[in-house]
Amino acid sequence: MRIGVPKEIKTQEFRVGMTPAGVAILTARGHTVLIEQGAGGGSAIPDEAYVKAGAKIVPSREEVWGSADMVVKVKEPIAPEFALMRKDLLLFTYLHLAAAQELGKELLNRGVNGVAYETIEPTPGDLPLLTPMSAVAGRMSVQAGATYLERERGGKGVLLGGVPGVKRGRVTIIGGGVVGANAAKMAVGLGANVTVLDVNLKTLAYLDDIYAGRISTQFSDPLSIERAVLESDLVVGAVLLAGARAPRLVTDQMVKDMEAGSVIVDVSIDQGGCVETARPTTHDNPTYLVHDVIHYGVANMPGAVPRTSTYALTNATIKYVVTLADNGLEKAVAAVPHMVTGINTYKGGVPHPAVAEALSVPHTPFKA
């Protein structure tokens, strides 16, 4: 199979869809890997490293998309790439279609077979290709929150860890999954006063056990969320429903009642966001104010640390890339049945029920 890896063009997206190690694995199996010139530059991977691993460097994204049987990316295609997509192309990347209605329509109209990293689910709740980037984003959320709490950035001037004799900053994390657990790890490490809310009692019990009283865990319901949010200096939105739009749990009124200069980092923004006042932003212009509360809604947070993120991503994706390259989509599903959960679009239909609901189109079960 011919596998294409284009350069990412989303604002301040420095990751790349494959490392030289991934290329070496594929070329050793007889596949051809086409890398767009300079695609790895943002991750400090020179073209020469790809060539040494067996890849072919091509000069333009048009050639990568046009020549490849499968395109492997990091982020979902954006408008300048739509015209490059074609019927029966296999696209393997993060898609987040619940928050990308226009892309969903383009994939369906163009007959692209889109397999999304974020919905591959070997067992319920296990999202192995989302986990590494969720871990990065969770850790970065607290870094970002701590930065924007500084007065010179518009924040209320609170140090999350406090100092002896001064109360610590208050951090509320809504969702105790991978993002939330990693956010909690960073916040606790900084010495903050941390509250984690979740609807899964097993998750809360696990977090309560490992932190041995250093965090507060609460069952997530509207009253608990409101109480925690209003007491917070930093709120981290870390809610995920695989393939579906994130539920709006923090209302406009809650934000209005927060203290001026507080910070909200909505990591679930790439699935629509769990904060009513949140909207996607970019690394170029990451924040905005609503009700004097700073909102950070960068949808590709791990793109800012590509030397970590790119390698973590390829470590997780490569075995699936190999399976798809060796077998093609239909036979890959036969060989690894849970891969069907990753198929968001197929021959003009939507096999994933949550994605179909989010796009308001009929659910079409996958049939090879």
Short mmCIF file of the C-alpha atoms (twelve columns), coordinates in Angstrom:
data_MODEL
# 
_entry.id   MODEL 
# 
loop_
_atom_site.group_PDB 
_atom_site.id 
_atom_site.type_symbol 
_atom_site.label_atom_id 
_atom_site.label_alt_id 
_atom_site.label_comp_id 
_atom_site.label_asym_id 
_atom_site.label_seq_id 
_atom_site.Cartn_x 
_atom_site.Cartn_y 
_atom_site.Cartn_z 
_atom_site.pdbx_PDB_model_num 
ATOM 1   C CA . MET A 1   0.000   0.000  0.000  1 
ATOM 2   C CA . ARG A 2   1.051   3.602  -0.605 1 
ATOM 3   C CA . ILE A 3   0.830   5.565  2.639  1 
ATOM 4   C CA . GLY A 4   0.974   9.357  2.575  1 
ATOM 5   C CA . VAL A 5   1.946   11.643 5.452  1 
ATOM 6   C CA . PRO A 6   1.261   15.316 4.664  1 
ATOM 7   C CA . LYS A 7   2.495   18.316 6.593  1 
ATOM 8   C CA . GLU A 8   -0.077  19.576 9.103  1 
ATOM 9   C CA . ILE A 9   -1.468  22.988 8.180  1 
ATOM 10  C CA . LYS A 10  -3.649  23.826 11.167 1 
ATOM 11  C CA . THR A 11  -2.465  26.950 12.995 1 
ATOM 12  C CA . GLN A 12  0.584   26.261 15.185 1 
ATOM 13  C CA . GLU A 13  0.282   22.489 14.637 1 
ATOM 14  C CA . PHE A 14  3.824   21.164 14.760 1 
ATOM 15  C CA . ARG A 15  3.131   17.439 15.096 1 
ATOM 16  C CA . VAL A 16  3.455   14.983 12.227 1 
ATOM 17  C CA . GLY A 17  1.522   11.802 11.611 1 
ATOM 18  C CA . MET A 18  4.464   9.395  11.636 1 
ATOM 19  C CA . THR A 19  8.011   9.139  12.969 1 
ATOM 20  C CA . PRO A 20  10.949  7.589  11.088 1 
ATOM 21  C CA . ALA A 21  10.531  4.488  13.272 1 
ATOM 22  C CA . GLY A 22  6.986   4.095  11.950 1 
ATOM 23  C CA . VAL A 23  8.258   4.485  8.392  1 
ATOM 24  C CA . ALA A 24  10.891  1.790  8.957  1 
ATOM 25  C CA . ILE A 25  8.255   -0.650 10.240 1 
ATOM 26  C CA . LEU A 26  6.057   -0.109 7.192  1 
ATOM 27  C CA . THR A 27  8.764   -0.150 4.547  1 
ATOM 28  C CA . ALA A 28  10.174  -3.358 6.022  1 
ATOM 29  C CA . ARG A 29  6.785   -4.910 5.258  1 
ATOM 30  C CA . GLY A 30  6.931   -3.805 1.628  1 
ATOM 31  C CA . HIS A 31  4.795   -0.676 1.839  1 
ATOM 32  C CA . THR A 32  5.666   2.683  0.261  1 
ATOM 33  C CA . VAL A 33  5.625   5.721  2.532  1 
ATOM 34  C CA . LEU A 34  5.373   9.200  1.011  1 
ATOM 35  C CA . ILE A 35  6.341   12.092 3.301  1 
ATOM 36  C CA . GLU A 36  5.649   15.683 2.312  1 
ATOM 37  C CA . GLN A 37  8.825   17.720 2.270  1 
ATOM 38  C CA . GLY A 38  9.341   19.388 5.650  1 
ATOM 39  C CA . ALA A 39  6.467   17.541 7.315  1 
ATOM 40  C CA . GLY A 40  8.570   16.603 10.327 1 
ATOM 41  C CA . GLY A 41  10.306  19.933 10.756 1 
ATOM 42  C CA . GLY A 42  8.096   21.128 13.582 1 
ATOM 43  C CA . SER A 43  8.902   17.969 15.528 1 
ATOM 44  C CA . ALA A 44  12.637  18.330 14.835 1 
ATOM 45  C CA . ILE A 45  12.566  15.383 12.412 1 
ATOM 46  C CA . PRO A 46  14.511  16.226 9.217  1 
ATOM 47  C CA . ASP A 47  13.635  14.807 5.823  1 
ATOM 48  C CA . GLU A 48  16.930  12.925 5.863  1 
ATOM 49  C CA . ALA A 49  15.769  10.847 8.837  1 
ATOM 50  C CA . TYR A 50  12.713  9.743  6.887  1 
ATOM 51  C CA . VAL A 51  14.765  8.918  3.819  1 
ATOM 52  C CA . LYS A 52  17.130  6.833  5.941  1 
ATOM 53  C CA . ALA A 53  14.112  4.920  7.268  1 
ATOM 54  C CA . GLY A 54  12.982  4.169  3.715  1 
ATOM 55  C CA . ALA A 55  10.479  6.916  2.925  1 
ATOM 56  C CA . LYS A 56  10.163  8.900  -0.273 1 
ATOM 57  C CA . ILE A 57  10.078  12.692 0.118  1 
ATOM 58  C CA . VAL A 58  7.578   14.432 -2.175 1 
ATOM 59  C CA . PRO A 59  7.448   18.196 -2.754 1 
ATOM 60  C CA . SER A 60  3.764   19.005 -2.237 1 
ATOM 61  C CA . ARG A 61  0.716   18.017 -0.250 1 
ATOM 62  C CA . GLU A 62  -1.182  17.583 -3.520 1 
ATOM 63  C CA . GLU A 63  1.180   14.780 -4.502 1 
ATOM 64  C CA . VAL A 64  0.925   13.124 -1.094 1 
ATOM 65  C CA . TRP A 65  -2.876  13.130 -1.087 1 
ATOM 66  C CA . GLY A 66  -3.143  12.307 -4.778 1 
ATOM 67  C CA . SER A 67  -0.730  9.358  -4.766 1 
ATOM 68  C CA . ALA A 68  -1.589  7.689  -1.463 1 
ATOM 69  C CA . ASP A 69  -4.039  4.861  -0.853 1 
ATOM 70  C CA . MET A 70  -4.088  5.818  2.833  1 
ATOM 71  C CA . VAL A 71  -3.338  9.224  4.355  1 
ATOM 72  C CA . VAL A 72  -2.095  9.246  7.950  1 
ATOM 73  C CA . LYS A 73  -2.388  12.581 9.733  1 
ATOM 74  C CA . VAL A 74  -2.613  14.078 13.196 1 
ATOM 75  C CA . LYS A 75  -5.440  16.604 12.982 1 
ATOM 76  C CA . GLU A 76  -8.649  16.584 11.003 1 
ATOM 77  C CA . PRO A 77  -8.503  18.017 7.476  1 
ATOM 78  C CA . ILE A 78  -9.426  21.693 7.234  1 
ATOM 79  C CA . ALA A 79  -10.918 23.640 4.332  1 
ATOM 80  C CA . PRO A 80  -7.771  23.953 2.122  1 
ATOM 81  C CA . GLU A 81  -7.472  20.146 2.206  1 
ATOM 82  C CA . PHE A 82  -11.074 19.292 1.350  1 
ATOM 83  C CA . ALA A 83  -10.503 19.369 -2.405 1 
ATOM 84  C CA . LEU A 84  -7.640  16.881 -1.992 1 
ATOM 85  C CA . MET A 85  -9.930  14.197 -0.572 1 
ATOM 86  C CA . ARG A 86  -11.333 11.696 -3.032 1 
ATOM 87  C CA . LYS A 87  -13.616 8.700  -3.250 1 
ATOM 88  C CA . ASP A 88  -12.408 5.524  -1.509 1 
ATOM 89  C CA . LEU A 89  -9.381  7.259  0.036  1 
ATOM 90  C CA . LEU A 90  -8.598  5.768  3.441  1 
ATOM 91  C CA . LEU A 91  -8.015  8.574  5.953  1 
ATOM 92  C CA . PHE A 92  -6.595  7.699  9.370  1 
ATOM 93  C CA . THR A 93  -6.395  10.616 11.815 1 
ATOM 94  C CA . TYR A 94  -8.196  12.436 14.610 1 
ATOM 95  C CA . LEU A 95  -11.515 13.543 13.131 1 
ATOM 96  C CA . HIS A 96  -13.668 14.816 16.042 1 
ATOM 97  C CA . LEU A 97  -16.664 15.037 13.712 1 
ATOM 98  C CA . ALA A 98  -19.088 15.941 16.504 1 
ATOM 99  C CA . ALA A 99  -17.486 19.384 16.469 1 
ATOM 100 C CA . ALA A 100 -16.668 19.443 12.733 1 
ATOM 101 C CA . GLN A 101 -19.974 19.312 10.889 1 
ATOM 102 C CA . GLU A 102 -18.588 20.764 7.650  1 
ATOM 103 C CA . LEU A 103 -15.805 18.180 7.529  1 
ATOM 104 C CA . GLY A 104 -18.311 15.407 8.166  1 
ATOM 105 C CA . LYS A 105 -20.369 16.500 5.176  1 
ATOM 106 C CA . GLU A 106 -17.270 16.718 2.990  1 
ATOM 107 C CA . LEU A 107 -16.152 13.210 3.929  1 
ATOM 108 C CA . LEU A 108 -19.590 11.817 3.146  1 
ATOM 109 C CA . ASN A 109 -20.062 13.740 -0.106 1 
ATOM 110 C CA . ARG A 110 -16.601 12.783 -1.345 1 
ATOM 111 C CA . GLY A 111 -16.898 9.113  -0.360 1 
ATOM 112 C CA . VAL A 112 -13.845 9.122  1.942  1 
ATOM 113 C CA . ASN A 113 -13.439 6.184  4.308  1 
ATOM 114 C CA . GLY A 114 -12.538 7.999  7.525  1 
ATOM 115 C CA . VAL A 115 -11.124 6.071  10.486 1 
ATOM 116 C CA . ALA A 116 -10.798 8.198  13.617 1 
ATOM 117 C CA . TYR A 117 -8.147  7.661  16.252 1 
ATOM 118 C CA . GLU A 118 -10.453 8.946  18.970 1 
ATOM 119 C CA . THR A 119 -13.217 6.357  18.543 1 
ATOM 120 C CA . ILE A 120 -11.176 3.148  18.272 1 
ATOM 121 C CA . GLU A 121 -12.405 1.331  21.373 1 
ATOM 122 C CA . PRO A 122 -11.115 -2.217 22.027 1 
ATOM 123 C CA . THR A 123 -13.319 -2.459 25.137 1 
ATOM 124 C CA . PRO A 124 -15.907 0.030  26.449 1 
ATOM 125 C CA . GLY A 125 -14.159 3.121  27.743 1 
ATOM 126 C CA . ASP A 126 -10.713 2.088  26.459 1 
ATOM 127 C CA . LEU A 127 -9.496  4.611  23.855 1 
ATOM 128 C CA . PRO A 128 -5.836  3.716  23.220 1 
ATOM 129 C CA . LEU A 129 -5.213  6.207  20.405 1 
ATOM 130 C CA . LEU A 130 -6.755  9.088  22.324 1 
ATOM 131 C CA . THR A 131 -4.945  8.297  25.561 1 
ATOM 132 C CA . PRO A 132 -1.441  9.663  24.776 1 
ATOM 133 C CA . MET A 133 -2.704  13.016 23.526 1 
ATOM 134 C CA . SER A 134 -5.254  13.227 26.332 1 
ATOM 135 C CA . ALA A 135 -2.425  12.719 28.806 1 
ATOM 136 C CA . VAL A 136 -0.453  15.549 27.195 1 
ATOM 137 C CA . ALA A 137 -3.479  17.867 27.043 1 
ATOM 138 C CA . GLY A 138 -4.431  17.114 30.645 1 
ATOM 139 C CA . ARG A 139 -0.983  18.046 31.880 1 
ATOM 140 C CA . MET A 140 -0.832  21.134 29.678 1 
ATOM 141 C CA . SER A 141 -4.234  22.328 30.893 1 
ATOM 142 C CA . VAL A 142 -2.891  23.052 34.350 1 
ATOM 143 C CA . GLN A 143 0.243   24.692 32.924 1 
ATOM 144 C CA . ALA A 144 -1.971  26.961 30.819 1 
ATOM 145 C CA . GLY A 145 -4.310  27.668 33.703 1 
ATOM 146 C CA . ALA A 146 -1.470  28.547 36.046 1 
ATOM 147 C CA . THR A 147 -0.010  30.914 33.422 1 
ATOM 148 C CA . TYR A 148 -3.255  32.788 32.775 1 
ATOM 149 C CA . LEU A 149 -3.976  33.177 36.482 1 
ATOM 150 C CA . GLU A 150 -0.988  35.528 36.561 1 
ATOM 151 C CA . ARG A 151 -2.065  39.137 36.878 1 
ATOM 152 C CA . GLU A 152 -0.037  40.314 33.878 1 
ATOM 153 C CA . ARG A 153 -2.015  37.824 31.752 1 
ATOM 154 C CA . GLY A 154 -5.326  39.175 33.026 1 
ATOM 155 C CA . GLY A 155 -5.830  36.613 35.785 1 
ATOM 156 C CA . LYS A 156 -6.654  37.208 39.407 1 
ATOM 157 C CA . GLY A 157 -3.019  36.876 40.463 1 
ATOM 158 C CA . VAL A 158 -3.199  33.536 42.262 1 
ATOM 159 C CA . LEU A 159 -0.292  31.095 42.584 1 
ATOM 160 C CA . LEU A 160 -1.839  27.625 42.470 1 
ATOM 161 C CA . GLY A 161 0.513   26.183 45.063 1 
ATOM 162 C CA . GLY A 162 0.303   29.171 47.382 1 
ATOM 163 C CA . VAL A 163 3.099   29.722 49.908 1 
ATOM 164 C CA . PRO A 164 3.279   29.074 53.658 1 
ATOM 165 C CA . GLY A 165 0.678   31.244 55.382 1 
ATOM 166 C CA . VAL A 166 -1.345  31.866 52.193 1 
ATOM 167 C CA . LYS A 167 -4.159  29.643 50.915 1 
ATOM 168 C CA . ARG A 168 -3.542  27.520 47.863 1 
ATOM 169 C CA . GLY A 169 -5.234  27.999 44.517 1 
ATOM 170 C CA . ARG A 170 -8.458  26.076 43.927 1 
ATOM 171 C CA . VAL A 171 -8.674  23.794 40.883 1 
ATOM 172 C CA . THR A 172 -11.851 22.010 39.771 1 
ATOM 173 C CA . ILE A 173 -11.517 19.226 37.188 1 
ATOM 174 C CA . ILE A 174 -14.741 18.053 35.566 1 
ATOM 175 C CA . GLY A 175 -14.139 14.489 34.414 1 
ATOM 176 C CA . GLY A 176 -11.758 11.975 35.941 1 
ATOM 177 C CA . GLY A 177 -10.656 10.083 32.810 1 
ATOM 178 C CA . VAL A 178 -7.250  10.332 31.183 1 
ATOM 179 C CA . VAL A 179 -7.377  14.124 30.754 1 
ATOM 180 C CA . GLY A 180 -8.730  14.676 34.246 1 
ATOM 181 C CA . ALA A 181 -6.339  12.258 35.941 1 
ATOM 182 C CA . ASN A 182 -3.340  13.909 34.282 1 
ATOM 183 C CA . ALA A 183 -4.625  17.379 35.103 1 
ATOM 184 C CA . ALA A 184 -5.021  16.271 38.724 1 
ATOM 185 C CA . LYS A 185 -1.472  14.924 38.758 1 
ATOM 186 C CA . MET A 186 -0.083  18.285 37.652 1 
ATOM 187 C CA . ALA A 187 -2.315  20.333 39.943 1 
ATOM 188 C CA . VAL A 188 -1.461  18.215 42.964 1 
ATOM 189 C CA . GLY A 189 2.212   18.434 42.043 1 
ATOM 190 C CA . LEU A 190 1.960   22.228 42.089 1 
ATOM 191 C CA . GLY A 191 0.359   22.068 45.510 1 
ATOM 192 C CA . ALA A 192 -3.120  23.268 44.520 1 
ATOM 193 C CA . ASN A 193 -6.376  22.516 46.311 1 
ATOM 194 C CA . VAL A 194 -7.899  20.044 43.824 1 
ATOM 195 C CA . THR A 195 -11.467 18.781 43.333 1 
ATOM 196 C CA . VAL A 196 -12.314 16.146 40.712 1 
ATOM 197 C CA . LEU A 197 -15.911 15.453 39.658 1 
ATOM 198 C CA . ASP A 198 -17.070 12.395 37.718 1 
ATOM 199 C CA . VAL A 199 -20.158 10.217 37.357 1 
ATOM 200 C CA . ASN A 200 -18.144 6.988  37.592 1 
ATOM 201 C CA . LEU A 201 -17.800 6.005  41.225 1 
ATOM 202 C CA . LYS A 202 -15.006 3.553  40.417 1 
ATOM 203 C CA . THR A 203 -13.011 6.380  38.852 1 
ATOM 204 C CA . LEU A 204 -13.545 8.544  41.917 1 
ATOM 205 C CA . ALA A 205 -12.578 5.689  44.230 1 
ATOM 206 C CA . TYR A 206 -9.384  5.085  42.264 1 
ATOM 207 C CA . LEU A 207 -8.368  8.747  42.339 1 
ATOM 208 C CA . ASP A 208 -9.246  9.042  46.012 1 
ATOM 209 C CA . ASP A 209 -7.115  6.005  46.771 1 
ATOM 210 C CA . ILE A 210 -3.992  7.011  44.843 1 
ATOM 211 C CA . TYR A 211 -4.011  10.566 46.198 1 
ATOM 212 C CA . ALA A 212 -4.765  9.470  49.764 1 
ATOM 213 C CA . GLY A 213 -6.690  12.541 50.827 1 
ATOM 214 C CA . ARG A 214 -4.692  15.092 48.803 1 
ATOM 215 C CA . ILE A 215 -7.677  15.749 46.507 1 
ATOM 216 C CA . SER A 216 -11.429 15.966 46.992 1 
ATOM 217 C CA . THR A 217 -13.585 13.700 44.824 1 
ATOM 218 C CA . GLN A 218 -17.256 14.441 44.219 1 
ATOM 219 C CA . PHE A 219 -20.032 12.814 42.227 1 
ATOM 220 C CA . SER A 220 -20.777 14.984 39.209 1 
ATOM 221 C CA . ASP A 221 -24.267 16.478 39.258 1 
ATOM 222 C CA . PRO A 222 -25.486 20.012 38.451 1 
ATOM 223 C CA . LEU A 223 -25.405 21.220 42.059 1 
ATOM 224 C CA . SER A 224 -21.952 19.777 42.775 1 
ATOM 225 C CA . ILE A 225 -20.576 21.264 39.553 1 
ATOM 226 C CA . GLU A 226 -22.042 24.676 40.320 1 
ATOM 227 C CA . ARG A 227 -20.704 24.728 43.869 1 
ATOM 228 C CA . ALA A 228 -17.209 23.632 42.796 1 
ATOM 229 C CA . VAL A 229 -17.031 26.003 39.811 1 
ATOM 230 C CA . LEU A 230 -18.008 29.049 41.836 1 
ATOM 231 C CA . GLU A 231 -15.276 28.313 44.385 1 
ATOM 232 C CA . SER A 232 -12.557 27.787 41.758 1 
ATOM 233 C CA . ASP A 233 -9.634  29.799 40.500 1 
ATOM 234 C CA . LEU A 234 -9.133  27.310 37.632 1 
ATOM 235 C CA . VAL A 235 -11.721 25.028 36.036 1 
ATOM 236 C CA . VAL A 236 -10.568 22.259 33.682 1 
ATOM 237 C CA . GLY A 237 -13.187 20.704 31.393 1 
ATOM 238 C CA . ALA A 238 -12.199 17.084 30.828 1 
ATOM 239 C CA . VAL A 239 -15.418 15.380 29.728 1 
ATOM 240 C CA . LEU A 240 -15.505 12.809 26.917 1 
ATOM 241 C CA . LEU A 241 -18.223 10.714 25.302 1 
ATOM 242 C CA . ALA A 242 -16.528 8.786  22.474 1 
ATOM 243 C CA . GLY A 243 -17.671 10.125 19.113 1 
ATOM 244 C CA . ALA A 244 -20.411 12.275 20.630 1 
ATOM 245 C CA . ARG A 245 -20.655 15.941 21.408 1 
ATOM 246 C CA . ALA A 246 -19.488 16.805 24.918 1 
ATOM 247 C CA . PRO A 247 -22.387 17.661 27.256 1 
ATOM 248 C CA . ARG A 248 -22.641 21.283 28.375 1 
ATOM 249 C CA . LEU A 249 -22.134 20.993 32.124 1 
ATOM 250 C CA . VAL A 250 -20.927 24.474 33.036 1 
ATOM 251 C CA . THR A 251 -23.600 27.035 32.226 1 
ATOM 252 C CA . ASP A 252 -23.342 30.678 31.253 1 
ATOM 253 C CA . GLN A 253 -24.786 31.642 34.641 1 
ATOM 254 C CA . MET A 254 -22.123 29.639 36.478 1 
ATOM 255 C CA . VAL A 255 -19.411 31.452 34.543 1 
ATOM 256 C CA . LYS A 256 -21.076 34.780 35.268 1 
ATOM 257 C CA . ASP A 257 -21.011 33.998 39.001 1 
ATOM 258 C CA . MET A 258 -17.280 33.090 39.058 1 
ATOM 259 C CA . GLU A 259 -14.753 35.569 40.408 1 
ATOM 260 C CA . ALA A 260 -13.285 37.951 37.833 1 
ATOM 261 C CA . GLY A 261 -9.888  36.793 36.637 1 
ATOM 262 C CA . SER A 262 -10.647 33.103 37.107 1 
ATOM 263 C CA . VAL A 263 -9.597  30.765 34.285 1 
ATOM 264 C CA . ILE A 264 -11.431 28.027 32.362 1 
ATOM 265 C CA . VAL A 265 -9.468  25.552 30.226 1 
ATOM 266 C CA . ASP A 266 -11.923 23.410 28.239 1 
ATOM 267 C CA . VAL A 267 -9.912  20.447 26.962 1 
ATOM 268 C CA . SER A 268 -13.090 18.868 25.575 1 
ATOM 269 C CA . ILE A 269 -13.462 21.750 23.108 1 
ATOM 270 C CA . ASP A 270 -12.486 19.486 20.197 1 
ATOM 271 C CA . GLN A 271 -15.738 17.607 20.906 1 
ATOM 272 C CA . GLY A 272 -17.749 20.813 21.232 1 
ATOM 273 C CA . GLY A 273 -16.797 21.736 24.783 1 
ATOM 274 C CA . CYS A 274 -18.425 21.116 28.171 1 
ATOM 275 C CA . VAL A 275 -18.612 24.822 29.060 1 
ATOM 276 C CA . GLU A 276 -21.477 26.792 27.552 1 
ATOM 277 C CA . THR A 277 -19.322 29.878 26.995 1 
ATOM 278 C CA . ALA A 278 -16.375 27.998 25.488 1 
ATOM 279 C CA . ARG A 279 -15.396 28.117 21.826 1 
ATOM 280 C CA . PRO A 280 -12.346 26.854 19.915 1 
ATOM 281 C CA . THR A 281 -9.268  29.072 19.870 1 
ATOM 282 C CA . THR A 282 -5.757  28.728 18.462 1 
ATOM 283 C CA . HIS A 283 -2.234  28.858 19.810 1 
ATOM 284 C CA . ASP A 284 -1.893  32.246 18.074 1 
ATOM 285 C CA . ASN A 285 -4.838  33.691 20.006 1 
ATOM 286 C CA . PRO A 286 -5.582  31.201 22.792 1 
ATOM 287 C CA . THR A 287 -7.831  33.127 25.185 1 
ATOM 288 C CA . TYR A 288 -10.833 35.437 25.357 1 
ATOM 289 C CA . LEU A 289 -13.010 36.887 28.119 1 
ATOM 290 C CA . VAL A 290 -16.627 36.140 28.990 1 
ATOM 291 C CA . HIS A 291 -18.024 37.697 32.154 1 
ATOM 292 C CA . ASP A 292 -14.440 38.703 33.080 1 
ATOM 293 C CA . VAL A 293 -13.438 35.018 33.177 1 
ATOM 294 C CA . ILE A 294 -10.511 33.954 30.985 1 
ATOM 295 C CA . HIS A 295 -11.390 31.122 28.582 1 
ATOM 296 C CA . TYR A 296 -8.681  28.955 26.979 1 
ATOM 297 C CA . GLY A 297 -10.058 26.772 24.182 1 
ATOM 298 C CA . VAL A 298 -7.107  25.631 22.050 1 
ATOM 299 C CA . ALA A 299 -8.279  22.487 20.285 1 
ATOM 300 C CA . ASN A 300 -4.811  21.137 19.478 1 
ATOM 301 C CA . MET A 301 -2.962  21.745 22.726 1 
ATOM 302 C CA . PRO A 302 -0.443  18.883 22.245 1 
ATOM 303 C CA . GLY A 303 0.679   20.525 18.998 1 
ATOM 304 C CA . ALA A 304 2.687   22.964 21.099 1 
ATOM 305 C CA . VAL A 305 4.920   20.171 22.426 1 
ATOM 306 C CA . PRO A 306 5.475   18.119 19.268 1 
ATOM 307 C CA . ARG A 307 8.758   16.521 20.295 1 
ATOM 308 C CA . THR A 308 6.795   14.717 22.988 1 
ATOM 309 C CA . SER A 309 3.441   14.381 21.243 1 
ATOM 310 C CA . THR A 310 4.547   13.084 17.836 1 
ATOM 311 C CA . TYR A 311 6.487   10.170 19.267 1 
ATOM 312 C CA . ALA A 312 3.763   9.340  21.797 1 
ATOM 313 C CA . LEU A 313 1.170   9.328  19.024 1 
ATOM 314 C CA . THR A 314 3.103   7.093  16.616 1 
ATOM 315 C CA . ASN A 315 3.824   4.666  19.463 1 
ATOM 316 C CA . ALA A 316 0.068   4.211  19.815 1 
ATOM 317 C CA . THR A 317 -1.059  4.349  16.174 1 
ATOM 318 C CA . ILE A 318 1.563   2.344  14.323 1 
ATOM 319 C CA . LYS A 319 0.144   -1.111 14.970 1 
ATOM 320 C CA . TYR A 320 -3.194  0.026  13.539 1 
ATOM 321 C CA . VAL A 321 -1.492  1.659  10.551 1 
ATOM 322 C CA . VAL A 322 0.298   -1.644 9.898  1 
ATOM 323 C CA . THR A 323 -2.954  -3.600 10.132 1 
ATOM 324 C CA . LEU A 324 -4.693  -1.248 7.689  1 
ATOM 325 C CA . ALA A 325 -1.735  -1.228 5.290  1 
ATOM 326 C CA . ASP A 326 -1.330  -5.010 5.324  1 
ATOM 327 C CA . ASN A 327 -5.027  -5.801 4.895  1 
ATOM 328 C CA . GLY A 328 -6.985  -2.826 3.615  1 
ATOM 329 C CA . LEU A 329 -9.917  -1.515 5.642  1 
ATOM 330 C CA . GLU A 330 -12.389 -4.347 5.174  1 
ATOM 331 C CA . LYS A 331 -9.947  -7.175 5.904  1 
ATOM 332 C CA . ALA A 332 -8.421  -5.171 8.756  1 
ATOM 333 C CA . VAL A 333 -11.794 -5.156 10.500 1 
ATOM 334 C CA . ALA A 334 -12.086 -8.890 9.946  1 
ATOM 335 C CA . ALA A 335 -8.619  -9.375 11.470 1 
ATOM 336 C CA . VAL A 336 -9.111  -6.905 14.356 1 
ATOM 337 C CA . PRO A 337 -12.880 -6.611 14.927 1 
ATOM 338 C CA . HIS A 338 -12.748 -3.670 17.342 1 
ATOM 339 C CA . MET A 339 -11.324 -1.499 14.559 1 
ATOM 340 C CA . VAL A 340 -14.895 -1.112 13.331 1 
ATOM 341 C CA . THR A 341 -15.454 1.353  16.187 1 
ATOM 342 C CA . GLY A 342 -12.971 3.692  14.533 1 
ATOM 343 C CA . ILE A 343 -14.847 3.888  11.229 1 
ATOM 344 C CA . ASN A 344 -16.672 7.218  11.185 1 
ATOM 345 C CA . THR A 345 -17.448 7.417  7.464  1 
ATOM 346 C CA . TYR A 346 -17.592 4.593  4.921  1 
ATOM 347 C CA . LYS A 347 -18.825 4.732  1.334  1 
ATOM 348 C CA . GLY A 348 -21.029 7.743  2.036  1 
ATOM 349 C CA . GLY A 349 -22.486 6.409  5.287  1 
ATOM 350 C CA . VAL A 350 -21.734 6.768  9.007  1 
ATOM 351 C CA . PRO A 351 -21.150 3.436  10.776 1 
ATOM 352 C CA . HIS A 352 -20.499 4.948  14.228 1 
ATOM 353 C CA . PRO A 353 -23.836 5.576  15.997 1 
ATOM 354 C CA . ALA A 354 -22.670 8.494  18.179 1 
ATOM 355 C CA . VAL A 355 -21.080 10.232 15.186 1 
ATOM 356 C CA . ALA A 356 -24.231 9.713  13.115 1 
ATOM 357 C CA . GLU A 357 -26.311 11.299 15.871 1 
ATOM 358 C CA . ALA A 358 -23.900 14.222 16.169 1 
ATOM 359 C CA . LEU A 359 -23.991 14.801 12.398 1 
ATOM 360 C CA . SER A 360 -27.794 14.330 12.288 1 
ATOM 361 C CA . VAL A 361 -27.556 11.653 9.603  1 
ATOM 362 C CA . PRO A 362 -28.830 8.053  9.533  1 
ATOM 363 C CA . HIS A 363 -26.691 5.418  11.198 1 
ATOM 364 C CA . THR A 364 -25.415 2.970  8.580  1 
ATOM 365 C CA . PRO A 365 -23.868 -0.190 10.123 1 
ATOM 366 C CA . PHE A 366 -20.565 -1.213 8.579  1 
ATOM 367 C CA . LYS A 367 -20.762 -3.993 6.001  1 
ATOM 368 C CA . ALA A 368 -17.593 -5.039 4.213  1 
# 
